[in-house]
């Protein structure tokens, strides 16, 4: 598949996160509990994933590899996802969609540049340079503008 396909896919994932954040904030309004809203969101996601595995894997669940003998920290992605969703549920109504998501994007970009620079978690090493610093500064400037106006 072309690079443009993956660019479009990443952009659409960003659009989906905006929808997800708003939907989960509304779920929090109904449940009056951000942790319960997060749990419901993750249960719905789990059910969809079970359905997808059942439909796309001819052997069903019998041939799903179970990771063993690995570092414990490789299993905390779900925890970090739950922390993210719960945080968005709490901050969306207080800060608004644009401010919340611009702060999240700024945090993602700054940490990604650091991860790239040091090659954390197996990322290819891409050293910090002036262009990446300018990009970070522009994102921070964007956050400030979105927050102020």
C-alpha positions, 0 to 999 in steps of 0.5 A: 500500500502507498505511503499516502494511504497510511497518511490518510489512515493516520489522519482518519485515526485523529478524526476518530479520536475526536469522535471517541473523546466526545462520545466517551465524555457523553458516556461519563455524563450518563454514568457520572463516573469516568472510570465506569465510562472508561470500562464501558468504552473498553468493553465495547472495544473488546467485544468488537475485537473478539468479533473481528478475530472470530471473523478474520481468523479461520481457526478462531481463537485456537491459533492465537499466540499467547506471548510468554517469557517477555518483560512485564512492561510490554503488557501495560499498553492497555493500562496506558490506554485506559489512563488516556481514555479516562483522562480525556473523559475528565478533561474534555468537558473542562477544557473543551475538545480543541484544547484537550486534543491539542495538549494531547498532540503536543505531549505526543509529539514532544515525547515522540521526538525524545523517543526517536532521539534515544531509540526508546522501545525499539524506535529507529534513532532520529536525532533531534535537530532544529527542524524538529525543535521548530515543529515542537515550538509550532505545536506549543504555539498552536496549543497556546492559540487554541487555548487563548481563542 
